[in-house]
Amino acid sequence: MAKPLIFRFSERLKKIRRDKGVTLEELGFRSGLHKNYLSDVECGRRNISLKAVEKLAKGLEVDPHELFLPIE
């Protein structure tokens, strides 16, 4: 059975952030989202709005759809 979308999203977000060498604090600064909120999103404890997805994508300099792609 596939993992729920919230966990697949959180894993992908964490992978992209780490691959780019960005800390949670830096991503928070870039996206305008608090680092504690981002930590909860990466752990799958928070649902995220599409507005927040857009902010994260901009902060990571990726297209929003890339946050939903499966981890290879």
C-alpha positions as CSV (number, residue, x, y, z in Angstrom):
1,M,0.0,0.0,0.0
2,A,1.3,3.5,-0.9
3,K,2.1,6.0,1.8
4,P,-0.4,8.8,2.3
5,L,0.2,11.9,0.2
6,I,1.1,14.0,3.2
7,F,4.1,11.7,4.0
8,R,5.2,11.5,0.4
9,F,5.0,15.3,0.2
10,S,7.0,15.7,3.4
11,E,9.7,13.3,2.3
12,R,10.0,15.1,-1.1
13,L,10.2,18.5,0.5
14,K,12.9,17.4,2.9
15,K,14.9,15.8,0.1
16,I,14.8,18.9,-2.1
17,R,15.7,21.2,0.8
18,R,18.6,19.0,1.9
19,D,19.9,18.5,-1.7
20,K,20.0,22.3,-2.1
21,G,21.8,22.6,1.2
22,V,19.1,24.8,2.7
23,T,18.4,24.8,6.5
24,L,14.9,25.0,7.9
25,E,15.7,28.4,9.2
26,E,16.9,29.6,5.7
27,L,13.8,28.1,4.0
28,G,11.7,29.9,6.6
29,F,13.4,33.2,5.7
30,R,13.1,32.6,2.0
31,S,9.4,31.5,2.1
32,G,8.0,33.6,4.9
33,L,7.0,30.5,6.8
34,H,8.2,29.8,10.4
35,K,10.8,27.1,10.8
36,N,8.7,25.3,13.4
37,Y,5.8,25.1,10.9
38,L,8.2,23.8,8.3
39,S,9.5,21.2,10.6
40,D,6.0,20.0,11.3
41,V,5.3,19.8,7.5
42,E,8.5,17.8,6.9
43,C,7.4,15.4,9.7
44,G,3.9,15.0,8.2
45,R,2.3,16.5,11.3
46,R,0.7,19.4,9.4
47,N,-1.5,19.7,6.4
48,I,-0.2,22.4,4.1
49,S,-2.2,24.9,2.0
50,L,-1.6,25.5,-1.7
51,K,-0.5,29.0,-0.8
52,A,2.2,27.6,1.5
53,V,3.2,25.1,-1.3
54,E,3.7,28.0,-3.6
55,K,5.8,29.9,-1.0
56,L,7.9,26.8,-0.4
57,A,8.5,26.3,-4.1
58,K,9.5,29.9,-4.5
59,G,11.9,29.6,-1.5
60,L,13.4,26.5,-3.0
61,E,13.5,27.9,-6.5
62,V,11.5,24.9,-8.0
63,D,8.2,24.6,-9.7
64,P,5.4,23.7,-7.3
65,H,4.7,20.4,-9.0
66,E,8.2,19.2,-8.2
67,L,7.2,19.0,-4.5
68,F,4.6,16.3,-5.5
69,L,6.9,14.1,-7.6
70,P,7.9,10.7,-6.2
71,I,11.3,10.3,-4.8
72,E,13.5,8.5,-7.2
